[in-house]
């Protein structure tokens, strides 16, 4: 039987077709798969596009120098774990670490070098973008090779730039209660990126991988415990609407998730345990009413514009989604958040408030916004292309140029941040202490100076932002903050109060406003920096 081969070429790929002659007459049959080759070619282009856009996103989002904002709290234990650290005598470092897994990972990065922290930050940004894009692409019902995919990717880059966030786009990327997943510096909240990855995996029926990814989230940041439970319940409710599904994979995924959830709960319980119920209640009140009411008290954050924006976005995405699983997941998650928020208010439960069930909005809002952008962009571009077909060829290069421009702008902004630094009394004093400080000293500083500890690499008595979570430590932290506030906000001429406080907390040096401690017995001036001066304990003649 003779056979001859010829090539068949097409726009998306190439296949070999073998023609075979039989006794009954000529016939032909395809041995290789033209459509498969076409799909591979399209998939490769999509992967390259998403990868390039992810790099552009990471650069456009911008980063801050190390020890920015909340990093001064969440990186403290990691910094202390690095060999050669001078923070061993710091009281806060001696309290139970509420984020042991996160701190261990960051300590390894810091040991490698600061550059590795920045590289990890960019990698997190890129993963966030890829996961968000994949979720929105599937939920919007967009074909894989449609030109609107480029427009979606570019839109996600643009919306997350600092310039657009300053114009109000931040309402599309953060949740309620002033909480968000992504920020310009790596901190525990970025573990919420894993929840977006889990949604993308769930959409594609990778249930076991979705369960593991979801379960790892609260191991990195315990405040996501309620969020992952709500999301897991949303997964389960969505699967219940698929009666033909085999229960085997679902049960395996559930077992993996429960195992990791128990581990995360065990870590949290180790930190939150206390000997007396009264101490636990007191600590909860301090956290909810004084430390983080903007995060934990619905009566505070429900008055913000972000709440109706978030509800409209999530509800709108649930309606617009072309993916059944995404639709059910968004609707169920939104309903559970609303119910639990109402329960927290009606019961006035500090326990429920500190579980932050509304924190899942930090994931649902960007996912919903991206879905709506993808849905509207797909239909708009399809309508325009039906009237002017060349637009389909123009969209990819225009999207690439837009993303590239955002990336260049982001690099310039980041470079400016690193070159300028922060020029405040706190930073100047911290720099002096870091370079010329008293060896082994414990500094009494203004409790509002949250950046001083890590910027100076020196132990301090307390600061307002870095609170522990073990109940006894919370009560002690609040006592220290109130004592120091009384000193720094009080009148001059209270030398005995200053020296007594230093003795009480083991401080051997103090930073105070210029002239505040002049003439105080037992304190010797060491240096003046701006409007501040440093004194150390000395013998009284």
NUVEXLUM-290458 format. One record per residue (C-alpha): x, y, z; residue in one letter; residue number from 1. Coordinates in pm, whole numbers. Layout:
> xx; yy; zz; type; seq
> X; Y; Z; A; NUM .
...
REM end
This chain:
> xx; yy; zz; type; seq
> 0; 0; 0; X; 1 .
> 162; 319; -112; X; 2 .
> 138; 644; 69; X; 3 .
> 269; 988; -6; X; 4 .
> 300; 1289; 221; X; 5 .
> 229; 1652; 158; X; 6 .
> 238; 1957; 380; X; 7 .
> -69; 2151; 474; X; 8 .
> 0; 2491; 611; X; 9 .
> -229; 2731; 788; X; 10 .
> -234; 3052; 982; X; 11 .
> -190; 2893; 1324; X; 12 .
> 22; 2590; 1258; X; 13 .
> 133; 2324; 1016; X; 14 .
> 44; 1956; 984; X; 15 .
> 145; 1665; 765; X; 16 .
> -141; 1498; 580; X; 17 .
> -85; 1151; 437; X; 18 .
> -286; 1050; 135; X; 19 .
> -348; 678; 98; X; 20 .
> -482; 496; -207; X; 21 .
> -698; 186; -151; X; 22 .
> -842; -73; -393; X; 23 .
> -1185; 80; -352; X; 24 .
> -1071; 421; -463; X; 25 .
> -866; 718; -339; X; 26 .
> -900; 824; 21; X; 27 .
> -705; 1047; 258; X; 28 .
> -659; 1050; 632; X; 29 .
> -485; 1289; 870; X; 30 .
> -211; 1132; 1082; X; 31 .
> -91; 1440; 1261; X; 32 .
> -324; 1679; 1432; X; 33 .
> -356; 2015; 1270; X; 34 .
> -585; 2152; 1537; X; 35 .
> -354; 2033; 1812; X; 36 .
> -63; 2214; 1652; X; 37 .
> -277; 2523; 1622; X; 38 .
> -372; 2508; 1987; X; 39 .
> -10; 2468; 2091; X; 40 .
> 92; 2769; 1884; X; 41 .
> -187; 2978; 2037; X; 42 .
> -105; 2858; 2389; X; 43 .
> 262; 2949; 2348; X; 44 .
> 170; 3299; 2235; X; 45 .
> -63; 3338; 2530; X; 46 .
> 202; 3221; 2776; X; 47 .
> 456; 3463; 2635; X; 48 .
> 206; 3748; 2644; X; 49 .
> 106; 3681; 3006; X; 50 .
> 469; 3641; 3113; X; 51 .
> 576; 3970; 2954; X; 52 .
> 277; 4153; 3098; X; 53 .
> 349; 4004; 3443; X; 54 .
> 700; 4152; 3433; X; 55 .
> 556; 4487; 3323; X; 56 .
> 303; 4471; 3607; X; 57 .
> 570; 4395; 3869; X; 58 .
> 778; 4691; 3757; X; 59 .
> 482; 4927; 3716; X; 60 .
> 340; 4853; 4061; X; 61 .
> 656; 4999; 4223; X; 62 .
> 824; 4897; 4548; X; 63 .
> 939; 5080; 4859; X; 64 .
> 1277; 5050; 5033; X; 65 .
> 1296; 4791; 5310; X; 66 .
> 1128; 4859; 5645; X; 67 .
> 837; 5053; 5500; X; 68 .
> 518; 5106; 5702; X; 69 .
> 387; 4771; 5836; X; 70 .
> 718; 4601; 5761; X; 71 .
> 849; 4764; 6078; X; 72 .
> 615; 4534; 6268; X; 73 .
> 594; 4222; 6055; X; 74 .
> 963; 4194; 5972; X; 75 .
> 1090; 4259; 6324; X; 76 .
> 1115; 3894; 6430; X; 77 .
> 1273; 3802; 6096; X; 78 .
> 1538; 4075; 6135; X; 79 .
> 1607; 3963; 6491; X; 80 .
> 1668; 3607; 6367; X; 81 .
> 1948; 3717; 6133; X; 82 .
> 2293; 3647; 6283; X; 83 .
> 2453; 3960; 6425; X; 84 .
> 2122; 4130; 6504; X; 85 .
> 2125; 4374; 6797; X; 86 .
> 1754; 4331; 6874; X; 87 .
> 1787; 4046; 7122; X; 88 .
> 1711; 4267; 7422; X; 89 .
> 1404; 4427; 7261; X; 90 .
> 1086; 4352; 7456; X; 91 .
> 865; 4307; 7148; X; 92 .
> 1112; 4061; 6996; X; 93 .
> 1084; 3855; 7313; X; 94 .
> 706; 3815; 7274; X; 95 .
> 547; 3525; 7088; X; 96 .
> 575; 3562; 6711; X; 97 .
> 226; 3545; 6560; X; 98 .
> 372; 3478; 6214; X; 99 .
> 643; 3214; 6265; X; 100 .
> 628; 3069; 5911; X; 101 .
> 636; 3411; 5744; X; 102 .
> 916; 3529; 5974; X; 103 .
> 1122; 3218; 5900; X; 104 .
> 1091; 3269; 5524; X; 105 .
> 1182; 3638; 5548; X; 106 .
> 1476; 3563; 5779; X; 107 .
> 1619; 3332; 5512; X; 108 .
> 1580; 3603; 5249; X; 109 .
> 1742; 3864; 5473; X; 110 .
> 2035; 3631; 5538; X; 111 .
> 2085; 3598; 5163; X; 112 .
> 2071; 3974; 5120; X; 113 .
> 1828; 4264; 5089; X; 114 .
> 1820; 4215; 4713; X; 115 .
> 1650; 3878; 4761; X; 116 .
> 1364; 4044; 4950; X; 117 .
> 1312; 4287; 4663; X; 118 .
> 1328; 4002; 4410; X; 119 .
> 1072; 3805; 4612; X; 120 .
> 849; 4113; 4621; X; 121 .
> 858; 4144; 4242; X; 122 .
> 787; 3771; 4211; X; 123 .
> 479; 3805; 4434; X; 124 .
> 357; 4095; 4219; X; 125 .
> 398; 3883; 3905; X; 126 .
> 213; 3586; 4055; X; 127 .
> -69; 3816; 4164; X; 128 .
> -102; 3949; 3810; X; 129 .
> -99; 3605; 3646; X; 130 .
> -358; 3467; 3888; X; 131 .
> -583; 3772; 3853; X; 132 .
> -557; 3761; 3475; X; 133 .
> -638; 3389; 3460; X; 134 .
> -941; 3428; 3686; X; 135 .
> -1075; 3726; 3490; X; 136 .
> -1006; 3563; 3152; X; 137 .
> -1203; 3253; 3243; X; 138 .
> -1485; 3440; 3419; X; 139 .
> -1536; 3690; 3136; X; 140 .
> -1594; 3412; 2880; X; 141 .
> -1323; 3549; 2654; X; 142 .
> -1180; 3314; 2385; X; 143 .
> -813; 3232; 2438; X; 144 .
> -679; 3404; 2128; X; 145 .
> -906; 3707; 2128; X; 146 .
> -740; 4048; 2101; X; 147 .
> -930; 4155; 2413; X; 148 .
> -692; 3936; 2616; X; 149 .
> -419; 4191; 2546; X; 150 .
> -651; 4474; 2646; X; 151 .
> -739; 4294; 2972; X; 152 .
> -374; 4242; 3061; X; 153 .
> -284; 4604; 2986; X; 154 .
> -585; 4730; 3182; X; 155 .
> -478; 4533; 3490; X; 156 .
> -132; 4689; 3467; X; 157 .
> -274; 5042; 3431; X; 158 .
> -531; 5011; 3710; X; 159 .
> -266; 4903; 3961; X; 160 .
> -20; 5185; 3892; X; 161 .
> 28; 5438; 4176; X; 162 .
> -94; 5717; 3947; X; 163 .
> -430; 5549; 3880; X; 164 .
> -471; 5441; 4241; X; 165 .
> -428; 5805; 4337; X; 166 .
> -716; 5890; 4103; X; 167 .
> -950; 5646; 4276; X; 168 .
> -865; 5314; 4109; X; 169 .
> -760; 5192; 4454; X; 170 .
> -1128; 5119; 4512; X; 171 .
> -1091; 4849; 4247; X; 172 .
> -792; 4680; 4411; X; 173 .
> -849; 4684; 4789; X; 174 .
> -1108; 4543; 5024; X; 175 .
> -1316; 4702; 5295; X; 176 .
> -1186; 4804; 5639; X; 177 .
> -870; 4956; 5488; X; 178 .
> -735; 4610; 5409; X; 179 .
> -561; 4491; 5095; X; 180 .
> -363; 4201; 4959; X; 181 .
> -92; 4382; 4769; X; 182 .
> 119; 4680; 4872; X; 183 .
> 451; 4831; 4763; X; 184 .
> 643; 4614; 5012; X; 185 .
> 632; 4248; 5108; X; 186 .
> 435; 4176; 5423; X; 187 .
> 206; 3896; 5549; X; 188 .
> -101; 4029; 5369; X; 189 .
> 53; 3925; 5035; X; 190 .
> -21; 3564; 5127; X; 191 .
> -373; 3653; 5011; X; 192 .
> -233; 3614; 4659; X; 193 .
> -255; 3239; 4723; X; 194 .
> -633; 3270; 4749; X; 195 .
> -649; 3423; 4402; X; 196 .
> -428; 3139; 4276; X; 197 .
> -666; 2893; 4443; X; 198 .
> -964; 3047; 4260; X; 199 .
> -783; 3016; 3926; X; 200 .
> -705; 2651; 4002; X; 201 .
> -1063; 2586; 4112; X; 202 .
> -1195; 2730; 3785; X; 203 .
> -977; 2478; 3598; X; 204 .
> -1085; 2185; 3815; X; 205 .
> -746; 2148; 3986; X; 206 .
> -921; 2082; 4316; X; 207 .
> -635; 1925; 4513; X; 208 .
> -393; 2200; 4415; X; 209 .
> -656; 2463; 4497; X; 210 .
> -710; 2308; 4840; X; 211 .
> -338; 2304; 4922; X; 212 .
> -290; 2661; 4803; X; 213 .
> -589; 2777; 5003; X; 214 .
> -476; 2592; 5315; X; 215 .
> -127; 2743; 5304; X; 216 .
> -265; 3098; 5321; X; 217 .
> -346; 3114; 5696; X; 218 .
> -18; 2941; 5779; X; 219 .
> 151; 3253; 5650; X; 220 .
> -99; 3499; 5798; X; 221 .
> -346; 3384; 6062; X; 222 .
> -594; 3666; 6000; X; 223 .
> -694; 3487; 5679; X; 224 .
> -840; 3191; 5872; X; 225 .
> -1201; 3305; 5832; X; 226 .
> -1141; 3413; 5473; X; 227 .
> -1014; 3074; 5356; X; 228 .
> -1301; 2899; 5535; X; 229 .
> -1554; 3120; 5355; X; 230 .
> -1381; 3060; 5023; X; 231 .
> -1366; 2684; 5084; X; 232 .
> -1738; 2688; 5165; X; 233 .
> -1794; 2875; 4840; X; 234 .
> -1598; 2608; 4653; X; 235 .
> -1811; 2337; 4815; X; 236 .
> -2142; 2509; 4739; X; 237 .
> -2038; 2555; 4378; X; 238 .
> -1945; 2187; 4345; X; 239 .
> -2280; 2082; 4491; X; 240 .
> -2439; 2219; 4176; X; 241 .
> -2242; 1967; 3972; X; 242 .
> -2426; 1641; 4052; X; 243 .
> -2221; 1426; 3815; X; 244 .
> -1892; 1495; 3989; X; 245 .
> -1712; 1199; 4143; X; 246 .
> -1675; 1252; 4520; X; 247 .
> -1325; 1099; 4539; X; 248 .
> -1123; 1401; 4428; X; 249 .
> -1347; 1636; 4625; X; 250 .
> -1294; 1438; 4945; X; 251 .
> -918; 1428; 4890; X; 252 .
> -910; 1804; 4835; X; 253 .
> -1121; 1858; 5145; X; 254 .
> -890; 1641; 5355; X; 255 .
> -583; 1833; 5238; X; 256 .
> -747; 2165; 5318; X; 257 .
> -863; 2054; 5663; X; 258 .
> -516; 1923; 5748; X; 259 .
> -351; 2256; 5665; X; 260 .
> -631; 2449; 5835; X; 261 .
> -580; 2254; 6157; X; 262 .
> -207; 2328; 6140; X; 263 .
> -274; 2701; 6095; X; 264 .
> -526; 2699; 6379; X; 265 .
> -271; 2529; 6602; X; 266 .
> -14; 2801; 6530; X; 267 .
> -268; 3072; 6613; X; 268 .
> -383; 2894; 6930; X; 269 .
> -25; 2867; 7054; X; 270 .
> 8; 3244; 7040; X; 271 .
> -338; 3337; 7170; X; 272 .
> -350; 3111; 7474; X; 273 .
> -371; 3271; 7820; X; 274 .
> -412; 3155; 8177; X; 275 .
> -719; 3361; 8268; X; 276 .
> -1034; 3435; 8063; X; 277 .
> -1036; 3791; 8194; X; 278 .
> -694; 3857; 8043; X; 279 .
> -811; 3728; 7706; X; 280 .
> -1116; 3954; 7711; X; 281 .
> -908; 4255; 7810; X; 282 .
> -663; 4191; 7527; X; 283 .
> -945; 4161; 7273; X; 284 .
> -1094; 4490; 7387; X; 285 .
> -759; 4665; 7351; X; 286 .
> -710; 4536; 6998; X; 287 .
> -1064; 4607; 6875; X; 288 .
> -1128; 4939; 7049; X; 289 .
> -782; 5101; 7050; X; 290 .
> -530; 4931; 6822; X; 291 .
> -717; 4837; 6505; X; 292 .
> -1078; 4965; 6514; X; 293 .
> -1040; 5068; 6148; X; 294 .
> -990; 4699; 6063; X; 295 .
> -1196; 4523; 6328; X; 296 .
> -1496; 4744; 6413; X; 297 .
> -1772; 4740; 6148; X; 298 .
> -1927; 5051; 6300; X; 299 .
> -1609; 5236; 6197; X; 300 .
> -1539; 5106; 5846; X; 301 .
> -1898; 5060; 5726; X; 302 .
> -1921; 5437; 5687; X; 303 .
> -1655; 5444; 5414; X; 304 .
> -1721; 5466; 5039; X; 305 .
> -1532; 5142; 4978; X; 306 .
> -1816; 4932; 5124; X; 307 .
> -2087; 5006; 4862; X; 308 .
> -1821; 4999; 4589; X; 309 .
> -1710; 4651; 4700; X; 310 .
> -2066; 4517; 4718; X; 311 .
> -2155; 4651; 4372; X; 312 .
> -1833; 4513; 4219; X; 313 .
> -1872; 4162; 4362; X; 314 .
> -2245; 4143; 4289; X; 315 .
> -2191; 4278; 3938; X; 316 .
> -1913; 4029; 3866; X; 317 .
> -2129; 3742; 3993; X; 318 .
> -2400; 3843; 3747; X; 319 .
> -2163; 3911; 3456; X; 320 .
> -1943; 3602; 3499; X; 321 .
> -1970; 3350; 3214; X; 322 .
> -1807; 3083; 3430; X; 323 .
> -2059; 2901; 3646; X; 324 .
> -1815; 2818; 3924; X; 325 .
> -1696; 3178; 3952; X; 326 .
> -2053; 3305; 3956; X; 327 .
> -2157; 3075; 4240; X; 328 .
> -1834; 3137; 4432; X; 329 .
> -1867; 3517; 4425; X; 330 .
> -2235; 3512; 4516; X; 331 .
> -2192; 3264; 4802; X; 332 .
> -1883; 3439; 4943; X; 333 .
> -2050; 3781; 4937; X; 334 .
> -2357; 3642; 5113; X; 335 .
> -2149; 3478; 5386; X; 336 .
> -1944; 3794; 5445; X; 337 .
> -2262; 4001; 5482; X; 338 .
> -2417; 3751; 5724; X; 339 .
> -2104; 3724; 5940; X; 340 .
> -2059; 4102; 5948; X; 341 .
> -2416; 4151; 6064; X; 342 .
> -2364; 3878; 6325; X; 343 .
> -2048; 4047; 6455; X; 344 .
> -2239; 4374; 6497; X; 345 .
> -2552; 4227; 6654; X; 346 .
> -2360; 4003; 6893; X; 347 .
> -2092; 4268; 6953; X; 348 .
> -1847; 3978; 6950; X; 349 .
> -1479; 4073; 6969; X; 350 .
> -1394; 3714; 6876; X; 351 .
> -1584; 3739; 6548; X; 352 .
> -1448; 4086; 6481; X; 353 .
> -1089; 3967; 6522; X; 354 .
> -1151; 3682; 6280; X; 355 .
> -1206; 3950; 6012; X; 356 .
> -1456; 3760; 5792; X; 357 .
> -1475; 4071; 5572; X; 358 .
> -1105; 4041; 5494; X; 359 .
> -1193; 3812; 5205; X; 360 .
> -1308; 4130; 5030; X; 361 .
> -938; 4201; 4966; X; 362 .
> -950; 3912; 4720; X; 363 .
> -1308; 3939; 4594; X; 364 .
> -1282; 4308; 4500; X; 365 .
> -980; 4286; 4264; X; 366 .
> -1110; 3956; 4123; X; 367 .
> -1451; 4112; 4058; X; 368 .
> -1307; 4432; 3913; X; 369 .
> -1082; 4230; 3680; X; 370 .
> -1377; 4014; 3576; X; 371 .
> -1588; 4317; 3490; X; 372 .
> -1297; 4476; 3302; X; 373 .
> -1247; 4154; 3103; X; 374 .
> -1620; 4109; 3035; X; 375 .
> -1679; 4466; 2920; X; 376 .
> -1351; 4480; 2727; X; 377 .
> -1428; 4159; 2540; X; 378 .
> -1773; 4270; 2432; X; 379 .
> -1661; 4622; 2347; X; 380 .
> -1367; 4510; 2134; X; 381 .
> -1578; 4244; 1964; X; 382 .
> -1836; 4506; 1871; X; 383 .
> -1572; 4748; 1744; X; 384 .
> -1389; 4477; 1548; X; 385 .
> -1713; 4376; 1378; X; 386 .
> -1722; 4728; 1236; X; 387 .
> -1351; 4775; 1174; X; 388 .
> -1162; 4448; 1153; X; 389 .
> -805; 4594; 1150; X; 390 .
> -858; 4695; 1513; X; 391 .
> -787; 4335; 1611; X; 392 .
> -431; 4369; 1482; X; 393 .
> -379; 4707; 1649; X; 394 .
> -486; 4610; 2002; X; 395 .
> -186; 4383; 2091; X; 396 .
> 89; 4637; 2005; X; 397 .
> -105; 4921; 2168; X; 398 .
> -155; 4712; 2484; X; 399 .
> 213; 4618; 2489; X; 400 .
> 320; 4982; 2450; X; 401 .
> 85; 5088; 2730; X; 402 .
> 220; 4825; 2966; X; 403 .
> 578; 4914; 2872; X; 404 .
> 513; 5282; 2945; X; 405 .
> 367; 5192; 3285; X; 406 .
> 669; 4973; 3359; X; 407 .
> 912; 5253; 3274; X; 408 .
> 716; 5494; 3491; X; 409 .
> 718; 5245; 3776; X; 410 .
> 1093; 5198; 3754; X; 411 .
> 1144; 5576; 3768; X; 412 .
> 916; 5611; 4071; X; 413 .
> 1091; 5324; 4250; X; 414 .
> 1434; 5470; 4174; X; 415 .
> 1324; 5806; 4311; X; 416 .
> 1203; 5645; 4634; X; 417 .
> 1531; 5465; 4685; X; 418 .
> 1738; 5776; 4613; X; 419 .
> 1543; 6014; 4836; X; 420 .
> 1465; 5809; 5143; X; 421 .
> 1270; 5957; 5434; X; 422 .
> 1401; 6282; 5578; X; 423 .
> 1248; 6302; 5927; X; 424 .
> 1383; 6344; 6278; X; 425 .
> 1301; 5980; 6343; X; 426 .
> 1505; 5856; 6046; X; 427 .
> 1797; 6092; 6116; X; 428 .
> 1819; 5988; 6481; X; 429 .
> 1786; 5623; 6380; X; 430 .
> 2072; 5660; 6132; X; 431 .
> 2295; 5813; 6401; X; 432 .
> 2210; 5536; 6649; X; 433 .
> 2270; 5268; 6385; X; 434 .
> 2614; 5404; 6301; X; 435 .
> 2732; 5544; 6635; X; 436 .
> 2486; 5415; 6894; X; 437 .
> 2560; 5288; 7242; X; 438 .
> 2637; 4914; 7231; X; 439 .
> 2361; 4706; 7391; X; 440 .
> 2147; 5009; 7475; X; 441 .
> 1770; 4992; 7505; X; 442 .
> 1615; 5318; 7386; X; 443 .
> 1311; 5496; 7519; X; 444 .
> 1156; 5669; 7215; X; 445 .
> 828; 5833; 7122; X; 446 .
> 576; 5548; 7078; X; 447 .
> 473; 5699; 6744; X; 448 .
> 823; 5622; 6610; X; 449 .
> 731; 5284; 6463; X; 450 .
> 1021; 5280; 6216; X; 451 .
> 1294; 5347; 6472; X; 452 .
> 1358; 4989; 6584; X; 453 .
> 1451; 4846; 6245; X; 454 .
> 1598; 5165; 6102; X; 455 .
> 1839; 5194; 6395; X; 456 .
> 1885; 4819; 6451; X; 457 .
> 1851; 4898; 6822; X; 458 .
> 1621; 4768; 7095; X; 459 .
> 1344; 4999; 7216; X; 460 .
> 1092; 4992; 7499; X; 461 .
> 777; 4995; 7282; X; 462 .
> 608; 5156; 6984; X; 463 .
> 242; 5204; 6906; X; 464 .
> 231; 5006; 6582; X; 465 .
> 416; 4687; 6679; X; 466 .
> 174; 4506; 6905; X; 467 .
> 202; 4141; 7010; X; 468 .
> -100; 3908; 7004; X; 469 .
> -58; 3688; 7313; X; 470 .
> -316; 3822; 7560; X; 471 .
> -71; 3892; 7844; X; 472 .
> 168; 4063; 7605; X; 473 .
> -111; 4276; 7458; X; 474 .
> -202; 4406; 7802; X; 475 .
> 164; 4480; 7881; X; 476 .
> 212; 4648; 7543; X; 477 .
> -85; 4877; 7601; X; 478 .
> 41; 4966; 7947; X; 479 .
> 380; 5063; 7805; X; 480 .
> 223; 5270; 7526; X; 481 .
> 3; 5462; 7770; X; 482 .
> 297; 5527; 8003; X; 483 .
> 515; 5664; 7725; X; 484 .
> 233; 5870; 7578; X; 485 .
> 198; 6033; 7918; X; 486 .
> 565; 6128; 7914; X; 487 .
> 594; 6255; 7558; X; 488 .
> 262; 6439; 7562; X; 489 .
> 311; 6577; 7914; X; 490 .
> 478; 6900; 8031; X; 491 .
> 850; 6961; 8080; X; 492 .
> 1021; 6935; 8415; X; 493 .
> 920; 6579; 8502; X; 494 .
> 1272; 6438; 8531; X; 495 .
> 1180; 6186; 8799; X; 496 .
> 903; 6038; 8582; X; 497 .
> 1144; 5990; 8291; X; 498 .
> 1416; 5821; 8495; X; 499 .
> 1162; 5607; 8681; X; 500 .
> 1011; 5489; 8353; X; 501 .
> 1356; 5410; 8215; X; 502 .
> 1439; 5206; 8522; X; 503 .
> 1104; 5026; 8508; X; 504 .
> 1155; 4906; 8151; X; 505 .
> 1532; 4864; 8155; X; 506 .
> 1603; 5153; 7915; X; 507 .
> 1958; 5288; 7917; X; 508 .
> 1911; 5573; 7667; X; 509 .
> 1630; 5809; 7577; X; 510 .
> 1541; 6019; 7272; X; 511 .
> 1334; 6327; 7356; X; 512 .
> 1240; 6666; 7208; X; 513 .
> 1518; 6921; 7231; X; 514 .
> 1544; 7076; 7578; X; 515 .
> 1288; 6845; 7738; X; 516 .
> 1541; 6672; 7966; X; 517 .
> 1790; 6954; 8023; X; 518 .
> 1924; 6948; 8375; X; 519 .
> 1773; 6611; 8465; X; 520 .
> 1999; 6435; 8718; X; 521 .
> 2125; 6095; 8606; X; 522 .
> 2091; 6175; 8235; X; 523 .
> 2383; 6287; 8021; X; 524 .
> 2340; 6439; 7676; X; 525 .
> 2499; 6235; 7398; X; 526 .
> 2392; 6403; 7072; X; 527 .
> 2150; 6646; 6911; X; 528 .
> 1978; 6563; 6583; X; 529 .
> 1733; 6815; 6440; X; 530 .
> 1469; 6881; 6704; X; 531 .
> 1565; 6574; 6906; X; 532 .
> 1839; 6490; 7151; X; 533 .
> 1976; 6166; 7291; X; 534 .
> 2057; 6114; 7660; X; 535 .
> 2203; 5815; 7835; X; 536 .
> 2197; 5708; 8194; X; 537 .
> 2498; 5830; 8388; X; 538 .
> 2607; 5848; 8751; X; 539 .
> 2489; 6142; 8964; X; 540 .
> 2776; 6340; 9116; X; 541 .
REM end
